[in-house]
Amino acid sequence: MTSFDNTAILVQVCLHSKRCPGKALADLAGEPLIWRLTERVQQSGLPVIWCVRDCAEDEPLVDLALKHGVQVFTGADDPMKRLVDAAENFEVDTIVRVTGDNPLTDPNAIAMMVAYQRMTGALYVWTPDLARGLRAEVITTKHLSAVRENYPAADTEMTFSHLLKALANDESKLEMRNYYADGEACFTVDTKDQLERMQNIYECFDGQPPTNPYMYTDMINLHGNG
């Protein structure tokens, strides 16, 4: 990974979901959602690693990763421990954290965030101007590990996100208002209705939704705001 300065995209994915079980393998224009997400973020030029739970339920994800030649790490149920362990296992110093229910994650935004992190040395970079479902987070492995060690009670992803924002250095927020994306819109897949909407989007674009930011307006107009 030296050609990428020890930076990689770590995708947190599992098949357990109360509101939309198995969504990671749901069909999006002929391919599983998690693979559609992966081929999209690969456009950033960074290596991709799936972080899945070490359990029988997630074995289909491991099989799919092997089929497509994607690096995969199996680990703890705790998503943040799994992320840290995966980064340490693959010697990743800077993590681009992507969640497996966001198949429209923007690869251009990822590239800008990584460039910004390298320029500023920020411990954590986030983009509040981007719509939910397009966003990623950039975190140094050292920072993530320290937060997890110092705040063991923060055992949910939401709590961790709040902590990372609170404890990061001043350069953590990357404003992208000149990069069109309605911060109030939502493109994530958390429910069956949202999955159906995402399936419609992928069908509309023949399996390859554009990464041109101005096309997100068309997606909102055609398919709603979340």
C-alpha positions in Angstrom: 0.0 0.0 0.0 3.0 2.3 -0.1 1.9 3.8 -3.4 -1.2 5.1 -1.6 0.7 6.4 1.4 -0.9 3.7 3.6 -4.4 5.1 3.0 -7.3 2.7 2.2 -11.0 2.6 2.1 -12.5 0.4 4.8 -16.1 -0.6 4.2 -18.0 -1.6 7.2 -20.6 -4.1 6.1 -22.7 -6.9 7.6 -25.8 -8.8 6.7 -27.6 -8.1 10.0 -30.2 -5.3 9.8 -33.4 -5.0 11.7 -35.2 -2.7 9.1 -33.7 -4.1 5.9 -32.2 -7.6 6.4 -29.6 -8.7 3.9 -29.5 -5.4 2.1 -25.7 -5.6 1.4 -26.5 -8.4 -1.1 -29.7 -6.8 -2.5 -29.8 -6.6 -6.3 -28.9 -3.2 -7.8 -29.2 -3.5 -11.6 -27.9 -7.1 -11.7 -25.2 -6.9 -9.0 -25.1 -7.0 -5.2 -25.4 -3.6 -3.5 -22.0 -4.0 -1.7 -20.3 -4.7 -5.0 -21.9 -1.7 -6.7 -20.6 0.4 -3.8 -17.2 -1.1 -4.1 -16.8 -0.5 -7.8 -17.9 3.1 -7.3 -15.5 4.0 -4.5 -12.6 2.3 -6.4 -12.8 5.2 -8.8 -11.0 7.2 -6.1 -7.9 5.2 -6.9 -7.6 3.9 -3.3 -7.5 0.2 -2.3 -10.7 -1.2 -0.7 -11.1 -3.5 2.2 -14.3 -5.0 3.5 -14.6 -5.2 7.2 -17.1 -7.9 8.1 -18.1 -9.8 11.3 -16.4 -13.2 11.9 -19.7 -15.2 12.0 -21.6 -17.6 9.8 -24.2 -15.0 8.9 -21.6 -12.9 7.1 -19.8 -15.7 5.3 -21.6 -14.9 2.0 -19.9 -11.5 2.1 -16.5 -13.2 2.5 -17.3 -15.5 -0.5 -18.3 -12.5 -2.6 -15.2 -10.6 -1.7 -13.0 -13.5 -2.8 -15.0 -13.8 -6.0 -14.3 -10.2 -6.9 -10.7 -10.1 -5.6 -11.6 -7.6 -2.8 -9.5 -7.7 0.3 -11.6 -8.7 3.3 -11.1 -8.6 7.1 -13.2 -10.6 9.5 -13.4 -9.5 13.1 -15.3 -8.4 16.1 -19.0 -7.6 16.3 -18.0 -4.2 17.6 -17.8 -2.1 14.4 -15.2 0.3 15.6 -12.9 -2.4 17.1 -13.3 -4.2 13.8 -12.2 -1.1 11.9 -9.2 -0.5 14.1 -8.1 -4.2 13.9 -8.5 -4.2 10.1 -6.4 -1.1 9.7 -3.7 -2.5 11.9 -3.8 -5.8 10.1 -3.3 -4.2 6.7 -0.9 -1.5 8.0 -3.3 1.3 7.1 -2.3 4.6 8.7 -5.2 6.7 7.3 -8.7 5.2 7.0 -11.4 6.3 4.6 -14.5 5.0 6.5 -17.4 4.0 4.3 -20.5 2.2 5.5 -22.0 -0.6 3.4 -25.4 0.9 3.1 -24.3 3.9 1.0 -23.9 2.7 -2.6 -23.8 6.2 -3.9 -20.7 7.2 -1.9 -18.9 9.8 -3.9 -15.4 8.8 -5.1 -14.5 12.4 -6.1 -15.3 13.6 -2.6 -13.2 10.9 -1.1 -10.2 11.9 -3.3 -10.6 15.6 -2.2 -11.0 14.6 1.5 -7.8 12.5 1.4 -5.9 15.3 -0.3 -7.2 17.7 2.3 -6.2 15.4 5.2 -2.6 15.0 3.7 -2.3 18.8 3.3 -3.5 19.7 6.8 -2.6 16.7 8.9 -6.2 16.7 10.3 -6.9 13.7 12.6 -10.5 13.5 11.2 -12.1 14.9 8.1 -15.9 15.1 7.5 -18.1 16.9 5.0 -21.4 18.1 6.5 -22.3 19.8 3.2 -22.7 16.5 1.4 -26.0 14.6 1.5 -26.2 11.5 3.7 -25.3 8.5 1.6 -22.7 10.3 -0.4 -20.4 11.0 2.6 -17.3 9.2 3.8 -15.0 10.0 6.8 -11.3 10.2 6.8 -9.6 9.2 10.1 -6.1 8.5 11.2 -5.9 5.0 12.6 -4.0 6.4 15.6 -6.8 8.8 16.4 -9.5 6.2 16.0 -7.6 3.8 18.2 -7.0 6.4 20.9 -10.7 7.5 21.0 -11.8 3.9 21.2 -9.3 3.1 24.1 -10.2 6.3 26.0 -14.0 6.0 25.6 -14.8 2.3 25.8 -18.5 3.0 26.6 -18.9 4.6 23.1 -19.9 1.3 21.6 -22.1 2.5 18.7 -21.1 4.0 15.4 -23.2 7.2 16.0 -21.6 7.8 19.4 -18.2 7.3 17.8 -18.9 9.8 15.1 -19.8 12.4 17.6 -16.7 11.7 19.6 -14.4 11.9 16.6 -15.8 15.3 15.6 -15.5 16.6 19.2 -11.9 15.4 19.7 -10.4 16.1 16.2 -8.2 19.1 15.5 -9.6 22.4 14.1 -9.1 21.4 10.4 -11.5 18.5 10.7 -14.4 20.1 8.8 -14.0 20.2 5.0 -16.6 22.6 3.6 -17.7 21.6 0.1 -20.4 24.1 -0.6 -19.0 24.7 -4.1 -19.4 21.0 -4.8 -23.1 20.5 -5.3 -24.7 18.2 -2.8 -27.8 19.1 -0.8 -26.8 18.4 2.8 -30.4 17.8 3.7 -30.9 15.1 1.1 -30.5 11.4 2.0 -29.3 8.7 -0.3 -28.5 6.0 2.3 -30.2 2.6 2.3 -31.6 1.9 5.8 -35.2 0.7 5.0 -36.9 -1.3 2.4 -38.4 1.8 0.9 -35.0 3.4 0.6 -33.7 0.2 -1.0 -36.4 0.3 -3.6 -35.6 3.9 -4.4 -31.9 3.0 -4.8 -32.8 0.1 -7.1 -34.8 2.6 -9.2 -31.8 4.9 -9.3 -29.4 2.2 -10.4 -31.9 0.9 -13.0 -32.3 4.5 -14.4 -28.6 4.8 -14.9 -28.0 1.2 -16.2 -26.1 0.3 -13.1 -23.6 3.2 -13.3 -25.0 6.3 -11.5 -22.8 9.3 -12.5 -20.3 10.8 -10.1 -20.9 14.3 -11.6 -22.1 16.2 -8.6 -24.7 18.2 -10.5 -26.5 14.9 -11.4 -27.5 14.5 -7.8 -30.1 17.2 -8.5 -31.7 15.0 -11.1 -31.7 12.0 -8.8 -33.5 14.0 -6.1 -36.0 15.4 -8.7 -36.7 11.9 -10.2 -36.6 9.8 -7.0 -37.3 12.0 -4.1 -35.2 13.4 -1.2 -34.9 10.3 1.0 
